[in-house]
């Protein structure tokens, strides 16, 4: 493979603000998650808190400046099972319903479990609810996940995983344990539509009216389904709850270091916490359909659009984790410097020549290319699988375009324009309306890829190609506008002359499954250089066949199959790919 790249880098600055989170439900990778009024789904909690704080005169920025006054000089709570909440037998909670009076109310609740790192309280009315929203099995499962076990590590819970990745927990109550309150969050949920699955409210970190003066976060138990109708654990609901836990606990740690960080980064760090704990990456189908959007935007008031903001932040934080390791998150927070300045200082501290701007360019290339890490540019790849590549925003089969335009480009964003197979392409971009728009060409001809800069106002020529994509991106933060910034182009050429060129694998191969260990699903990738009868089967260590994923004739190409081990016990399994006379076997571990 041939690759050529000319990099550019420039510096920027941005700020962050505190955010609360409502976790999305589990979804099938690559599938557009259905959002309708006929189903229940978690939504962003921040609009509720924004509205709540405004209606009640709560200024989080002002509260943040008062952190030095937070310590209440009390002794540890030392709750035991059966202890009642300390405020009239309960805990203070914000009523998130519009215009609710009173705006704060006390939730009568009882401690149902004491863990190494947590006290778990349950709203009394939910505990005795005839619909059985929460029982001791649910409480013990949450305690186990918080203290001792996550999908990423059977010997480390959410608490230690987040502390290792992000830093120490704040301590306003002189008690190292975190209070987890399960309750029916009052958010206006009426049986369908959006609901708040959990949130962290910074008012509890300061010594003020209605503050619990404690490290506490709230976890929903209606409609978040911890139990099935027969009273057994609903694994999907428990997973959503623990993803929310990993996410919200990061927000709590974040508050300690940068209490007024910008939402995009605060949420991004929490979304990365989900992956670090071994839970699935936030639904990426939202992001791949909206690559051209202001990177730092956060649409509080739109419960559908904000899902795309979460998706974008998840993608970016995952990329940072893979390129720099989880140390980037703790290092960023420990410096207490928000935004780009904090990221740039981290990169300098580890001896990297990269800046936020150059990382953005690599990120945009990775989103489109996602090249295998064995290639010469791992910065254009993700190791996490499965992940969906960004598709071209516009595709042309005719190279002859006069005054071509899109809807414009937004700040810190990229869009992709692809020309299919052709010859003698000549294109000239006019970006005079904004000098910060830059362009790279991604040329494909057979197995070769060439990536190079395109200079606006100068003809760029491609003599022969199976496809060429122009990545147009906005990469400067010095102007106050966010766009859209309109550009145009003129192009000419001969199309349809290379349609016989196919990008086919050159060898037979079976990749290691990912994730591994896994629970309950893992992805298996393989490639075939020629058509043949193919079988992909799963065996236990005794050689007994337990599943058949493929048994059919397949054409040459790359394939991805998902294996679900829900019905199988934990243990070592083998997966074997057979294509004609070629056979390859690999080992994988199911860990429940």
Helices and strands as residue ranges (DSSP letters): E 40-42, H 46-55, H 60-65, G 67-69, E 90-94, E 104-114, E 118-123, H 124-127, H 136-147, H 158-166, E 178-183, E 193-195, E 198-199, G 202-205, E 216-220, H 235-257, H 263-276, H 285-288, H 305-324, H 327-335, H 339-349, H 356-369, G 378-380, E 394-396, E 401-405, E 414-430, E 437-445, E 448-454, E 460-474, E 488-495, E 509-510, E 521-528, E 532-540, E 545-554, E 557-564, E 571-579, E 582-590
